[in-house]
Structure formats: structure tokens, C-alpha cells
Amino acid sequence: MPSASPPPAGPKVPLCPGVRYMVLRLVVTVRWALAPQGGDVRTDHPESRVVHKQPTAVLRATLHRDEVQGWFRTAFDVVAEYLRRHGIAPCGFPFARYHIRSDGIFEVEAGFPVAVRIGGNRQIVPSSLPGGHVVVAWHVGTYEQLGDAYRALDDWLRAEHGAPAGDAWEVYHDPPNRAQRWRTEVIQPFRLN
């Protein structure tokens, strides 16, 4: 009987530098999702780490504070559709990064990390998350309570004699339908004074 030949190999897709970490996070996410759910809100103690610069595909907007949260779902859907049409797999969870101007307006970008720089189009543009020293706080709870994580990061920076080195970003580890127990990682680049 002739031996079966292996299926043809698909196109080689570049992997993100932290792909093993992402697989581990996925296992932890699945276990967490299957665990009994309570109504607790929690912000974990911040921890520092070093991250690599990460290419991203994003949608950008200039918004008032009350428009930001509602804009996310549209932004993530539009970026995900761009990546699908171009055969690009995201290599991490969706994220958003804000710059708050002096007039209180938010300049926001939201999207996904990717393995290589994208070409982009009129809407979706290439960007990146910076590499270097960061401090990270995990928050479990509603988006409206996310300020707890930012306060924890500020407290950590004060205690460690550090200062922000650019805008923070938020990584969303749960779909929006889990809004009461949304797990968000808040990441703040920093430098020591």
C-alpha cells in the first residue's frame, strides 16, 4: 500500500517574538475563563519587566473622553478585517494606547500586535509599541474601574523613584461581553530618576 504523503505546507507566517509566552497566556486565559466567576474587582500589584519593540496594525482617532470606550469595538473590528483580508495573523491581544492632549482630547490608537510591519491603507496604519523597561498592572473588573490600575502604577513609580517614559497602553484579554470581569493589562514604559 502506498504511503500517504504529508499535506502541502501552507505559507510561512512570521511568528511574533513572544509567541511561546502568548501560548502560555492562552492556556491561562482558558483556565481562568472556565473557573467560577465572582463579582470581585481586583488590581494586582505592579511588576516590572523588559519588553521588545512590537510592530502593530492600528486605527487612529482623535476623540472626547466619552467617545473612547464605544470606539474600541469598531476599531478592533476594522483592524481585524484588514488583517484577515491581507492574510496576517495578529500575534497578541487587542490593545489601545492614548495620548491625552492639554485640551483634554484623546489621541487614540487601537489594534493588534503583528509579526512584521504592515503596509497599511487609508484607515489602518503601521505603528509599534515601544521596547524597554515597563511596569505592568493587571486589573480585573469593569472598564470604568480601570483607574485603579493607573493609580497602582503611579504609586509603584513613586516608590521606585521612576517616571513615565511615554504613554501607557492597555491590553484587553477578554471579549467585551465579559465586561464585569474584563481582564486588562495596563503597561507603562518608565525610566528611573
Backbone bond lengths (Angstrom), bond angles and torsions (degrees), N, CA, C in turn:
res aa  C-N    CA-C-N  psi(-1)  N-CA   C-N-CA  omega(-1)  CA-C   N-CA-C  phi
1 M - - - 1.439 - - 1.526 107.88 -
2 P 1.357 118.05 131.84 1.461 119.70 -179.18 1.533 110.67 -66.73
3 S 1.319 113.95 145.47 1.465 117.97 179.25 1.525 109.24 -78.07
4 A 1.308 114.69 145.58 1.470 119.79 179.24 1.524 108.73 -75.99
5 S 1.317 114.87 135.12 1.463 118.15 178.15 1.524 108.53 -86.62
6 P 1.326 116.36 150.96 1.464 118.72 179.99 1.520 110.43 -65.79
7 P 1.301 117.26 153.99 1.466 119.65 178.37 1.523 109.46 -63.34
8 P 1.334 116.54 151.76 1.465 118.56 179.59 1.524 110.43 -61.82
9 A 1.299 114.88 144.29 1.459 120.18 179.89 1.524 109.47 -72.15
10 G 1.306 116.06 139.78 1.459 121.24 176.79 1.521 110.05 -79.42
11 P 1.310 116.15 -179.77 1.459 118.54 179.40 1.524 110.38 -64.15
12 K 1.314 115.90 144.88 1.459 120.40 178.10 1.522 108.53 -75.99
13 V 1.312 115.62 123.08 1.456 121.74 179.58 1.520 107.30 -107.66
14 P 1.330 118.50 124.27 1.461 119.14 179.09 1.525 110.86 -63.65
15 L 1.329 114.98 140.70 1.452 120.38 179.59 1.522 110.10 -97.19
16 C 1.306 115.38 149.07 1.466 120.33 176.55 1.515 109.54 -71.10
17 P 1.342 117.17 153.03 1.456 119.83 -179.84 1.529 113.95 -55.37
18 G 1.316 119.25 -34.45 1.463 121.46 -176.02 1.507 113.67 -99.98
19 V 1.346 119.31 31.32 1.462 120.77 -173.09 1.528 111.87 -63.37
20 R 1.333 119.02 -36.92 1.465 120.08 177.81 1.527 109.77 -64.40
21 Y 1.323 116.49 -41.33 1.459 120.67 176.74 1.523 109.59 -59.74
22 M 1.350 117.35 -42.13 1.460 120.98 -178.09 1.527 110.86 -64.61
23 V 1.336 118.03 -38.24 1.462 120.83 178.41 1.525 109.19 -64.34
24 L 1.333 116.70 -43.74 1.452 120.36 177.58 1.532 110.23 -61.16
25 R 1.346 117.99 -44.27 1.461 121.49 178.67 1.525 110.42 -61.45
26 L 1.349 117.43 -37.20 1.455 120.77 178.86 1.523 110.33 -63.25
27 V 1.331 117.79 -42.94 1.458 121.25 178.04 1.524 110.09 -61.67
28 V 1.317 116.93 -44.78 1.462 120.82 178.42 1.527 110.27 -63.33
29 T 1.339 117.31 -40.82 1.460 121.87 179.61 1.525 111.16 -61.62
30 V 1.339 117.07 -44.92 1.462 120.94 -179.61 1.527 109.68 -63.45
31 R 1.334 117.16 -44.92 1.464 120.02 179.17 1.532 110.35 -61.19
32 W 1.343 116.65 -42.86 1.456 120.87 -179.72 1.521 110.14 -64.28
33 A 1.331 117.21 -41.54 1.464 121.24 -177.28 1.529 111.19 -64.68
34 L 1.337 116.88 -30.59 1.452 120.70 -178.82 1.525 112.81 -85.90
35 A 1.324 117.27 -12.07 1.460 121.46 -179.57 1.530 110.24 -73.34
36 P 1.331 117.03 154.29 1.474 119.15 176.36 1.522 110.61 -57.56
37 Q 1.318 116.21 142.31 1.460 121.13 -176.24 1.513 110.31 -107.26
38 G 1.311 115.98 132.09 1.456 122.17 174.32 1.510 108.60 -111.17
39 G 1.287 117.38 -174.66 1.450 120.95 -178.63 1.519 113.16 -101.42
40 D 1.355 117.22 15.34 1.457 118.92 -175.02 1.524 112.18 -71.12
41 V 1.322 114.59 150.93 1.453 122.91 174.27 1.520 105.22 -114.31
42 R 1.334 116.58 134.98 1.447 119.32 -174.70 1.515 110.41 -145.87
43 T 1.314 116.28 138.88 1.450 122.17 168.35 1.517 106.31 -122.98
44 D 1.329 116.57 118.62 1.454 120.94 -178.67 1.516 111.27 -75.46
45 H 1.334 114.91 157.81 1.459 121.80 177.87 1.531 108.98 -60.55
46 P 1.318 117.87 131.73 1.474 120.33 -179.47 1.528 112.60 -61.93
47 E 1.321 115.17 151.36 1.464 121.83 175.37 1.515 108.41 -135.52
48 S 1.325 115.50 148.55 1.460 119.15 178.92 1.521 109.56 -96.93
49 R 1.320 115.34 152.73 1.463 122.22 176.20 1.517 108.67 -157.41
50 V 1.307 115.62 171.72 1.463 121.51 175.79 1.525 106.71 -113.11
51 V 1.329 116.18 131.28 1.462 120.88 179.28 1.528 109.68 -119.80
52 H 1.332 115.42 157.30 1.461 121.70 176.32 1.523 109.73 -91.01
53 K 1.310 116.40 151.96 1.458 120.48 173.96 1.525 107.93 -58.38
54 Q 1.339 116.95 136.18 1.460 122.24 -173.47 1.528 110.93 -125.90
55 P 1.351 118.13 117.65 1.467 118.93 173.92 1.529 110.33 -63.09
56 T 1.319 116.45 146.70 1.461 121.35 179.89 1.528 110.47 -138.71
57 A 1.317 114.90 160.76 1.471 123.02 171.39 1.520 105.65 -116.23
58 V 1.341 117.51 123.38 1.460 119.84 -172.29 1.525 112.64 -136.66
59 L 1.317 113.54 161.16 1.453 123.93 167.35 1.522 105.17 -111.99
60 R 1.325 117.52 135.88 1.469 121.24 -178.54 1.519 110.22 -113.28
61 A 1.333 114.65 151.68 1.468 120.04 177.21 1.525 109.06 -156.31
62 T 1.315 115.28 158.97 1.460 123.14 171.90 1.519 105.91 -114.51
63 L 1.342 116.57 118.70 1.460 121.27 -169.02 1.516 111.78 -135.57
64 H 1.345 114.96 158.07 1.461 121.14 168.07 1.519 107.48 -80.82
65 R 1.311 116.96 155.82 1.468 122.11 -176.58 1.531 112.68 -49.79
66 D 1.321 118.35 -44.38 1.459 120.95 -176.18 1.529 113.69 -72.78
67 E 1.307 118.67 -8.28 1.470 122.19 178.95 1.528 112.82 -94.19
68 V 1.327 117.09 -16.74 1.464 121.20 -169.06 1.524 112.69 -62.17
69 Q 1.328 118.43 -56.10 1.458 121.01 -174.33 1.526 111.90 -59.11
70 G 1.321 118.41 -43.85 1.460 121.34 -179.60 1.517 113.33 -66.18
71 W 1.315 116.68 -25.69 1.463 121.74 -179.05 1.531 112.55 -74.25
72 F 1.348 116.98 -26.10 1.462 120.59 -175.12 1.522 114.04 -55.30
73 R 1.325 117.11 -52.42 1.467 119.85 -174.40 1.527 110.23 -57.86
74 T 1.322 117.09 -43.94 1.466 120.45 177.59 1.519 110.59 -61.46
75 A 1.318 116.45 -45.99 1.467 120.57 -179.03 1.521 110.75 -59.89
76 F 1.331 117.56 -47.82 1.467 120.09 -178.65 1.522 110.95 -63.70
77 D 1.341 117.41 -39.88 1.464 120.55 178.88 1.532 111.45 -64.27
78 V 1.327 117.12 -42.86 1.467 121.19 -178.67 1.527 110.50 -66.03
79 V 1.318 117.63 -43.61 1.469 120.57 178.96 1.524 110.21 -67.05
80 A 1.329 117.95 -43.21 1.466 121.01 179.26 1.528 110.77 -59.95
81 E 1.323 117.29 -40.62 1.470 120.67 178.79 1.528 110.70 -64.98
82 Y 1.318 117.92 -41.58 1.477 121.47 176.48 1.532 109.62 -58.55
83 L 1.321 116.35 -48.34 1.471 119.78 -179.17 1.523 110.90 -61.90
84 R 1.340 117.66 -42.58 1.469 121.06 179.27 1.519 111.17 -60.75
85 R 1.340 116.99 -46.60 1.468 121.09 -178.78 1.527 111.99 -62.20
86 H 1.327 116.52 -29.48 1.463 120.50 -177.95 1.529 113.11 -98.93
87 G 1.337 117.17 7.20 1.462 121.05 177.58 1.519 113.80 65.45
88 I 1.323 116.36 32.12 1.462 121.60 -178.83 1.529 108.39 -108.72
89 A 1.322 115.30 125.82 1.464 119.23 177.80 1.522 109.77 -91.39
90 P 1.335 117.21 131.21 1.467 117.66 173.71 1.524 108.37 -65.72
91 C 1.305 116.67 150.07 1.467 118.69 -179.73 1.518 111.02 -117.68
92 G 1.315 115.20 37.60 1.452 120.02 177.08 1.512 110.36 175.42
93 F 1.300 114.65 -178.71 1.456 122.00 -178.17 1.526 110.74 -77.84
94 P 1.331 117.50 158.74 1.465 119.98 177.08 1.529 110.49 -63.82
95 F 1.325 114.75 150.88 1.461 120.08 -179.10 1.519 109.28 -141.91
96 A 1.321 115.00 164.81 1.464 121.67 172.67 1.523 107.53 -140.50
97 R 1.326 114.63 144.63 1.464 121.12 177.99 1.517 107.88 -132.06
98 Y 1.338 116.25 134.37 1.464 122.50 -175.66 1.516 110.53 -117.03
99 H 1.304 114.17 148.56 1.465 121.04 164.21 1.521 104.84 -127.87
100 I 1.331 116.08 119.58 1.465 120.00 -179.07 1.525 108.36 -94.82
101 R 1.315 115.35 117.36 1.460 120.78 -178.97 1.518 110.81 -74.21
102 S 1.322 116.21 167.07 1.472 120.91 -179.16 1.532 112.01 -63.29
103 D 1.348 117.77 -23.40 1.468 120.30 178.44 1.533 112.42 -87.98
104 G 1.350 117.49 6.68 1.457 121.43 177.53 1.515 114.87 86.10
105 I 1.318 117.76 -1.48 1.465 122.07 178.41 1.529 108.97 -80.66
106 F 1.340 116.16 142.92 1.458 122.18 -179.43 1.532 110.08 -97.02
107 E 1.319 116.76 126.80 1.463 121.85 166.24 1.515 104.74 -97.96
108 V 1.330 116.42 116.90 1.458 122.01 -170.41 1.522 110.17 -122.63
109 E 1.336 115.01 143.60 1.459 119.49 165.52 1.516 107.11 -129.96
110 A 1.327 115.70 139.52 1.458 121.46 -178.88 1.511 108.59 -139.27
111 G 1.316 116.51 142.46 1.454 120.30 -179.47 1.507 111.79 173.46
112 F 1.344 114.52 -143.52 1.457 121.31 -174.46 1.523 110.44 -136.13
113 P 1.346 116.65 148.32 1.457 119.27 170.28 1.533 108.97 -71.40
114 V 1.323 116.42 145.66 1.464 122.37 178.35 1.532 108.26 -133.04
115 A 1.328 116.35 164.03 1.468 120.68 -176.16 1.523 112.46 -74.43
116 V 1.320 116.96 -35.36 1.467 120.80 -177.42 1.526 109.21 -135.20
117 R 1.306 116.14 159.16 1.464 121.41 179.57 1.534 109.72 -60.74
118 I 1.335 115.86 133.85 1.467 120.79 179.30 1.524 110.03 -88.72
119 G 1.338 115.93 163.92 1.460 120.81 175.37 1.521 111.86 -78.53
120 G 1.333 116.31 -38.08 1.456 121.02 -179.74 1.518 113.26 80.87
121 N 1.315 115.43 178.08 1.468 122.60 176.66 1.527 107.56 -149.85
122 R 1.321 118.09 -157.95 1.465 120.18 -178.72 1.521 112.46 -64.73
123 Q 1.328 117.67 -29.53 1.467 121.86 -176.92 1.521 112.97 -101.83
124 I 1.311 116.04 -51.76 1.464 122.20 -174.30 1.520 108.77 -90.87
125 V 1.334 116.34 129.52 1.462 120.36 -176.52 1.522 110.44 -126.69
126 P 1.333 115.68 153.43 1.465 118.40 174.54 1.527 109.45 -75.31
127 S 1.305 115.76 145.55 1.452 121.78 175.47 1.523 106.45 -150.55
128 S 1.315 116.79 -167.26 1.465 119.88 175.40 1.518 109.44 -159.87
129 L 1.320 114.02 156.06 1.453 121.28 170.88 1.518 106.16 -99.01
130 P 1.328 117.70 138.58 1.461 119.65 -173.28 1.526 112.86 -71.58
131 G 1.314 114.73 154.07 1.457 121.19 172.90 1.516 109.47 -95.04
132 G 1.309 115.94 165.53 1.457 120.82 176.75 1.511 111.82 125.11
133 H 1.324 115.59 -160.01 1.462 121.96 -178.74 1.523 110.17 -78.00
134 V 1.337 115.14 131.07 1.460 121.37 177.08 1.522 108.81 -134.62
135 V 1.311 115.98 156.85 1.457 121.90 169.63 1.522 105.99 -117.62
136 V 1.335 115.93 137.98 1.461 122.07 -171.04 1.522 110.04 -124.81
137 A 1.323 116.64 135.07 1.465 122.38 172.43 1.523 108.08 -125.17
138 W 1.325 116.58 133.00 1.460 122.51 174.42 1.517 108.77 -93.22
139 H 1.330 115.88 136.42 1.462 120.85 177.12 1.517 107.95 -125.93
140 V 1.326 116.35 132.56 1.464 122.16 173.80 1.519 106.22 -117.70
141 G 1.310 116.01 115.98 1.464 120.49 -178.80 1.509 109.87 155.66
142 T 1.317 116.11 -167.14 1.456 120.16 -176.38 1.530 110.61 -75.97
143 Y 1.315 114.87 160.80 1.462 120.90 178.37 1.525 110.49 -60.94
144 E 1.332 116.89 -36.43 1.462 121.19 -178.84 1.532 112.49 -64.10
145 Q 1.326 117.80 -21.38 1.461 122.21 -179.00 1.533 112.22 -96.58
146 L 1.316 116.99 6.05 1.456 121.45 -176.35 1.526 112.91 -64.43
147 G 1.311 117.48 -19.42 1.461 121.13 177.03 1.524 112.12 -56.46
148 D 1.349 117.75 -26.98 1.469 121.37 177.26 1.526 110.85 -58.74
149 A 1.316 117.04 -40.39 1.468 120.98 -179.42 1.526 110.22 -67.92
150 Y 1.318 117.20 -40.71 1.468 119.77 179.01 1.532 110.68 -65.84
151 R 1.330 117.53 -37.95 1.468 120.50 176.79 1.530 110.50 -65.01
152 A 1.335 117.20 -39.50 1.471 120.79 177.83 1.524 110.48 -63.23
153 L 1.334 117.14 -39.47 1.473 120.31 177.82 1.523 110.61 -66.08
154 D 1.329 117.10 -43.71 1.469 120.63 177.98 1.528 110.92 -60.11
155 D 1.335 116.87 -43.08 1.466 120.70 178.73 1.523 110.81 -62.45
156 W 1.343 116.80 -42.47 1.478 121.18 179.36 1.523 109.80 -62.50
157 L 1.322 117.51 -45.18 1.467 120.52 -179.66 1.526 111.04 -61.10
158 R 1.336 117.41 -42.66 1.468 120.36 177.95 1.527 111.09 -61.77
159 A 1.336 116.56 -45.85 1.470 121.19 -177.48 1.534 111.66 -65.23
160 E 1.333 116.89 -32.72 1.471 121.43 -177.34 1.528 112.29 -95.92
161 H 1.326 117.71 4.99 1.471 122.81 -178.28 1.535 110.67 58.59
162 G 1.327 114.29 45.25 1.455 120.47 179.36 1.515 111.33 -111.20
163 A 1.323 114.87 171.50 1.466 121.36 178.25 1.524 108.39 -143.23
164 P 1.332 117.35 147.07 1.472 119.17 176.17 1.527 110.77 -57.49
165 A 1.316 115.74 142.72 1.470 121.83 177.52 1.525 107.87 -121.94
166 G 1.320 116.37 57.27 1.460 121.26 -177.33 1.515 110.14 119.31
167 D 1.326 115.16 177.86 1.463 121.30 -177.85 1.522 111.22 -76.56
168 A 1.339 115.33 144.95 1.461 121.89 175.61 1.523 109.30 -74.90
169 W 1.334 116.26 167.05 1.464 120.80 170.41 1.511 109.04 -138.13
170 E 1.324 114.79 158.24 1.456 122.90 -178.86 1.514 108.75 -115.34
171 V 1.332 116.38 134.41 1.462 122.40 177.10 1.523 106.86 -113.46
172 Y 1.326 116.50 125.60 1.465 122.56 -173.59 1.529 109.50 -101.26
173 H 1.318 116.25 112.44 1.456 122.27 -174.44 1.517 113.61 -94.53
174 D 1.308 118.30 5.31 1.462 121.45 -179.71 1.516 110.28 -138.15
175 P 1.338 116.75 151.80 1.471 119.52 175.20 1.521 110.25 -69.18
176 P 1.341 116.61 156.06 1.467 120.94 -176.64 1.523 114.53 -58.27
177 N 1.337 119.09 -23.35 1.463 119.66 -178.12 1.532 112.41 -72.57
178 R 1.331 118.05 -4.03 1.473 121.91 175.97 1.529 109.44 -104.46
179 A 1.308 117.22 34.37 1.457 122.28 -168.90 1.529 114.11 -55.14
180 Q 1.333 119.48 -29.83 1.463 120.32 -178.55 1.523 112.21 -72.15
181 R 1.320 117.93 -26.28 1.473 121.49 -179.72 1.523 110.17 -128.86
182 W 1.303 116.04 40.81 1.458 121.94 179.15 1.516 109.10 -63.58
183 R 1.332 117.86 126.28 1.461 122.17 177.08 1.518 108.18 -95.07
184 T 1.316 115.41 117.81 1.457 121.78 -177.21 1.515 109.05 -125.53
185 E 1.314 115.41 132.79 1.453 122.48 175.30 1.529 106.55 -101.32
186 V 1.327 117.58 120.55 1.461 121.60 177.97 1.523 107.31 -103.35
187 I 1.325 116.05 124.36 1.463 121.92 -172.51 1.523 109.11 -120.14
188 Q 1.327 115.77 122.49 1.460 122.32 -177.94 1.530 110.71 -119.39
189 P 1.340 118.42 114.03 1.476 119.08 172.04 1.532 109.23 -63.23
190 F 1.344 116.96 145.02 1.460 118.87 -179.57 1.527 111.42 -147.40
191 R 1.324 113.11 165.29 1.459 121.57 172.14 1.528 106.81 -135.03
192 L 1.316 116.60 151.73 1.458 120.25 177.84 1.521 108.73 -88.19
193 N 1.331 116.60 141.04 1.473 121.32 179.42 1.517 110.70 -83.11
